[in-house]
Amino acid sequence: MSSQLLEKITIVIFSFNRHKHLKRVINFWLAHNVKLLILDGSDKKLIDSCLKSKKVQYIHSHTSLYDRLLSSI
């Protein structure tokens, strides 16, 4: 897929208490030049350098998945 098309894609990642896997997935998608929206309902907030990218929007909240989706709009 061309880089120009990938720049238009936003990948939504739902996560709950899977930080090790989440970091691996974030790094994979960042290498493909897409935007990421991460909706994390984990007990603890993820703290990692991969979240500093301008292409990553990270939302950590203990609210319902629906509420986290609404807060991303």
Secondary structure, 3 states (H helix, E strand, C coil): CCHHHHCCCEEEEEECCCHHHHHHHHHHHHCCCCEEEEEECCCCCCCCHHHHCCCEEEEECCCCHHHHHHHCC
